[in-house]
Amino acid sequence: MELYPQGFNTRSSNRQRIISFGFSVLPTPMGWPDSVQYCKNMTLELISISSTQFQTQVYQKVVQTKSSRVQDMWIGMRRSSQTGDWYWLNRDPVQATDWGVDEPGGVNDGQCAIMSQNSSTNFDWRDEDCCKAAYPICYSEPVLFLV
């Protein structure tokens, strides 16, 4: 399964498609700031999951690729320390979310968003201390080359 953002058309007529994108659940847990930097060093970004359709695709991909030891994964959402509002690192609007019960907590609870797999196919998000060690999900938008 390929990960495409909402509205991305993978069909082309009479031309060969080459689609380039990156998706990786990294093998080493780290804090949120280190996760952001690690993804940048790989010319990727901490994943922003801003649509329901993309959430479903990401969840399916994580189920396919992850090991049983990976439970908590950083995503590219953070709470503003000035306003308390949540924002995506890629600047997409925060619309479709998948917060767990009673999440997110108050401004003093956690500033970074973590995604947890709570069963074989169910996920939810929660706010968490940004220093907690979790596995980053790095991603790059697909690029379509027609040849």
N, C-alpha and C positions, 0 to 999 in steps of 0.2 A: 504494500500500500504506500502510495506517495502522499506527501503532505503538501497540500495546495491551499493558499489563502482563499477566502470567500471570493467568488467571481472569477477565479483563475481558470481560463479555458485551455485544456490540453489537446484540443483537436486542431489539426491543421490539414489543409488539402494539398495533395500532390507534393508534399515536402516532407523530408525526414525531420523529426523532432529530436533535439538533444536537450534534456532538462537537467539542470545543475542545481542542487540545493544541498544543504547540510542539516543533519539532525543527529544528535548524539546525547545519550545519557552517560555522563562521564563516570569513570570507575572509582573516583576518589571523592569522598564527602568533604565539603568545605563550607565556610560561611558565605552569606549572600554577596558581600562586596568582592570577595575573592572569586566567587562564581562568575560575577559580571566580568571581571578582569580576565579570567581564564578563557571565557568564551571569546572576548575581544582579541586575545592573543591568537586564537585559532581562526580569526576573521569571521566569527559567528557572533550571535547575540543571545543573551539569556531569553528564552522563548516568551513571547507575548501571545496569549491565547484569547483573542478579543471577540471571537464569534462562537456561537453554539456549534456550528458545523465544524469549525477548526478544533474545538474542544474534543469532539467525538473522534476526529482523525488522530489527534495527539494521543488520546487515551488508548486507542487501538494500537498505535505504533509503540507506545510504552509497554503495553501488554506483550507485544511481539518481541521486543528487544531486551527487556530488563531481566535481571537475575532476581532470584528470590530474596536476596539480602537488601535490595533497594526498596525502601518504603516511602521515604520523604524526599521530595525533589523540589528544588528551587525553580520558580518561574519569575518572569521579568515584570513583576508588579510590586510596587512599593507605596507606602503611605507618606504623604507630604508632611514633613515636620512642622511646616508653617500653618497649613490649613486642616490637616487630618484627612484630606481626600486621598483616595487611591488613584494611582496612575500607572500606565504601562510604559516601559522604557522606550518602546518604539513610537510613543505618542498617540497610539490608537485610543479612541474613546473607551472608557470603561463602561460596558453595557451588559454583555453576557458574562456572568460569573457563576461559579460553582461552589460557593461558600458552604461549609459544613454547618451543622446546627449550632446556633449561638455565635456564629462567626460572621464577619470579623468582630473581634472584641473592641474594647475602647482604645483610645489613642495611646494609653500607657501599656497596653498588652503586647503589641508587636508591631513593628514597622515594615516587615517584609512578608511577602506571600509565599506560602509553601503548599505544594500539592502532595497529597498522600493517597496511596492506594490502600483502601481499607478492606478490600476483598479482591478476588481474582480479576474483576472487571469494574469495580466501583471506585470512584475517586471523589475526593472533596478537598477544598482549600481551607486554609486557616492562616491567621496572622501569627507571626513567630518572631522571636528575637533574631535579628540579622546575623548574630554571631554563631547561631546553632549550625552544626555540621550537617549538611544534607547534600544530595547529589544534584548538580546543576543539569538542566536540559538546555543545550546549546542548539541554535537553529539559524539558518539563513533562508531568506525568501527564495523561492524557485526563480531561476532565470531560464527563459525559453530561447533556444537558438534554432533558427530554421536554416537548414542547409539544402 
